Amino acid sequence: MQNISYLFQKYGCPNRRRQCHMYAILPDKPMQRLVLFDIDGTLLMGNQQGKSALMQAVAPAPFNREHRISGKTDLQFIFECLEPHYGEHELTRRLPDLFDCYIAYLRESYITDNRVRLLPGVRDLLNALESHRSVCLIGLLTGNIQRGAQIKLGAVGLSDYFTLGAFGEDGRYRRQLPPVAVDRALRHCGVHFRNRDVIILGDTTNDIDCGRPLNARTIAVASGFDSHADLAAEKPDFLFHDFQDTDAVLRAILDPL
């Protein structure tokens, strides 16, 4: 097994002391659920700071400003905007600088704009999941690159809840992220989560779609970018208007399917 501190440095979220503590108290019996949350539109809602920061980062090159970003990875958005201009090889070479530029704009916007808000029921749900740590490994499955995720979660005080994640630099398309999260969970706690024991929670049709190759349990929430009707058409396992009914969402996560 790889060194724990290395895993947290590479895959974890900001508060490493808390994560080390959580790792130390993992129970002898295997975890039973890998619970993976999207961020934007699912946990929190900003004032388009993320999209604005990405657009500023790619602005020196011509691109179609009508590209939709919700439900996509940051990597996919950048390639859709800039690959026609630079080509794949040159754009790949430029990615580290583009990400650095994006993070600088994002950090500045989140410091100066206080209109980031936690969505209804989120903190109560995360606190309730805390009491089920013996059976649930709580993580992220987000199109945000990891540094962007840390900035956004920090703005609403959610950094401590998540043990690991799959992020926007881990795959160009969202369907590539769930296997990454499953692999990191295996390395973290020695459990290979499969099928309906992988739970993906998100607010877009892409969140639902990305769970299909793994036969994951999908929980959609109409608190963000896609409408209740559009989400329903994708036939998630569960669909909520928001997360305010904590008990109902917990049952959707914990009950067998």
N, C-alpha and C positions, 0 to 999 in steps of 0.2 A: 504493500500500500504506500502511496506517495505521502510525503511529509504533510501533515495537516496544515501548517502555516502556509505552505506553498499552495495548497488547494484553495485556501481562503483568499490568498493574494491574487490568484489567477481567476477564480470563479465566484468569489463571494461578494457580499455587499459590505457597506462601510464599517460597521461596528465589529471589529475582529475579536475584541474581548468577549462580547456576548456570544459570538458564533463558537468560539472555542469552548465556552461554558456549555452551550447547547450540545456540542459534539460529545462532551464529556459525560452528559447525563442521558445519552441515547439508551433506551432500555435494551435488555437482552432479547426480548421478543421482537421480531421484525416489524418495521413500519408497514402499514397497510395502504396508505394513500400518499400519492405525490400530488400536491395541490399547487397549481401553477397559475399565477395571476398576470394578466395584462396590466399595463399602467394607465395610459391616457384613455379617458372615457370609461374606465372600469374602476380604478381606485381614486383618480383625481381628474380635475379638469382645469386647464390653464386658460390663458387668453391668446391661444395660437402662438405662444412664445416658441414652442419647439419647431413648428413649421417655419416661422419667421427666421429663426436662427439658422436652420438648414438652408433656407433660400439665400440668406446673406452669405453663407459659406460658399455656395455654388455660384453666386451672382457674377463674378468676373467673366464667366462663360455664358453664351446665349443658351436659354433653355425654355421649355414650355412651362409657364407659371401655373397652368391649370392642372398639373399633375396632382392627383389625390395622394395624400400621405397616410391617412388613417388606415390601419390594418396592415400596412407594409412595414418592412424593416427599413431602418435608415439607409442600409446598404442598397436595397432595391430602389429607394427613392433617388439616391445619388446616381446610380447607374442609369435609371430611366431619364434623368435630367441631362447627364453629362456624357454618357457613352457615345451618343451620336456626334458629339463635338470632339472628344479626345480619343475615342477608341478604347477598347478594353484594356490593352496593355498599359497605355499611358495613364489612364484613369486609375488603374490598380496601383501604379507607382505613386500617384498623387494622394491616395487615400489617407495616409497618416496625417499629412498637412491639412487636408480637408476636415478630418475629424477634430484636429486641434483647433482649427478656426471655428468650427461649429460649437465646440464646447466653450470656447471663450465668449462667443455671442450668447449662448444659452445661459451660462453662469451670470453674465451681466444682466440679462433680461429677468432672470428669476430673483436677482437681488433688488432690482429697481421696480419690479412690478409685483404687487402683493395680491393680485387677483387670482392666484392659484388656490383652488378650494378642494377639500376632501369631499367625495361624493357620498350621498346619503347611505347610512348603514355600514360603511366600510370599516370604521374603527371598531365598532361593536362586533362585526363578523371576525375581524382579525383577532380581537381579544378572546372571542369564543373559541377560535381555532387554537389559540395558545393553550387552552385547557385540554386539548386533544393532541398535544405534542408526542405522546407515547405512540400514537398511531398515524400521525400526519407529519409529513415533511413539507414545509411551506416554502415555496419558491416563486420565481418570476419566469414568465415567458413573454418577452416584450420585444417589439421592434426597435426600441431604443438601444443605442450602444451603451455599454455598461456605465461609462462615466456620465452619460446623460441621465440614465436611470437613477444614479446616485444623487444627482442634483435635484431631480424632480421629487424623489421620495423624501429627501432631506427637507424640502420646502414645506412639507405637510407632516413631518415627524413620523414617517413610516419606515425609516431605514432599518430599524431593529427587528422587524418581523420576519425577514426573508433570509433563508439560510444559503440559497444558491440560485442560479438562474441560467437561462439561455437568452442571449442578447442580440442586438441588431447587427453586430459585426460577426456573429457566428454563422450566418447564412444569408444569402441574397434573398431568399424567399422564406416566408414564414413556415411553410411546411418542413423546412430543414431544421427548425428549432426544437420541436419536441424530442427527437432522438438525442439531441445534444443534452437537454435537461435530464433525460432518463439516464444517460451515461454518467453525467456528473453526480446524480443521486446515487448511482451504484458505487461510484468511487468514494462518495461521502459516507454512506452508511451501510454499504454491502448488500443492499436490496435491489434486485432488478424488477422495477415496477413494470407491469404489463397491462395492456387493454384497459378495462374500465377502472382500474386502480390508479390510472393517470387521469387527473381532473384538470381541464383547461377552462379558465374563466375569462371571458372577454366580451367586448361590446361591438365587435364587427363580424361580418360574415367570414372574414379571413381567419378569425379566431376559431370559429366552428370548423371551417374547412381544414385547418392545419392539424386537427386531432384525428381526422379520418384514417390516415395511413396506419396509425397505431391503434385504431379502434378505441381511442380515448373517450372518456366521459366529458361531454361538453356542456358548459353552463353559460348561457348567454345572458347579458344584462343590457337593457335598453336605456342606459343612463348616459350614453356617449354619442358616437358618431352615426351609427346605423339605426334605423327605425325598428320598432317592435315588429312591424309587418315584414320587413326585409329579413330580420333575424329569424322569425318564425318560418319563413319560406325555406330556410336552410336546415330546418328540423334538428335543432340542438336537442340534447336529452332533457334539458330544463331551460326555461326562459322566464326571467324576472324583469319587472319594470325597474327595480333598483334592489339594493341589498338590505332594505330596512327590516324585512322579516327574517331576522337572524336564524330563528329555529328552522324555517323552511329551507333556507340556503344550506344550513348545516346538514339537514337530512339529505339534501341533494348530493352533498359531498360524501357523507359517511355511510348512508344506507347502501346495502348491496343492490346491484342492478342485475 
